[in-house]
């Protein structure tokens, strides 16, 4: 006979930080948050090593060729603004045991991935400025690394950076799908856009005490 913990712990909280985009307009830095990103997140901790995670994130994306170190982009002078509203579901893996039934301080690095679905504005470039022509949506694959700490009985704080590989090349108005704007396409039309959320998380843990069941 053995005794095994059967309870899970829930976490509900917020994300606050910045967003940046990687594509055909502006600088080519991978992690360089320059616009606001906020969100809500939920974790269902199935074990001290892994959690199911769901989130809703909102972020503004903008970039300007004038800020690029690439001479060709500087000369071109395009710029855009967009927003993304993202729903994401996936699995988070902890490198160290992170047992939230124990009240002591603990810390662990973690990685997260899954599938995201997001809404944005389809755009085309006109006279170096991006203009909307319809609402759009697409899938993305999140790839997140972070570190989190259990700092009080019901509080977990973290810091993470999460890149999203999207299935669209038109966050930046470079590749509108509508044939009416075919002449306005530019850049690498074979490479999709990315966006990155970087920031802090704060979650509140709640659950019943663990029950112990014989097997």
Buried (B, 14 or more C-beta within 10 A) or exposed (E): EEEEBEEBBBBEBBBEBBBBBBBBBBBEBEEBBBBBBBBEBBBBBEEBBBBBBBBBBBBBBBBBBBBBEEEEBBEBBBBBBBBBBBEBBBEBEBEEEBBBBEEEEBBBBBBBBBEBEBBBBBBBBEEEEBBBBEEBEBEBBBBBEBEBBBEEEBBBBBBBBBBBBBEBBBBBBBBBBEEEBEEBBBBEEEEBBBBBBBBEBBBEBEBEEBEEEEE
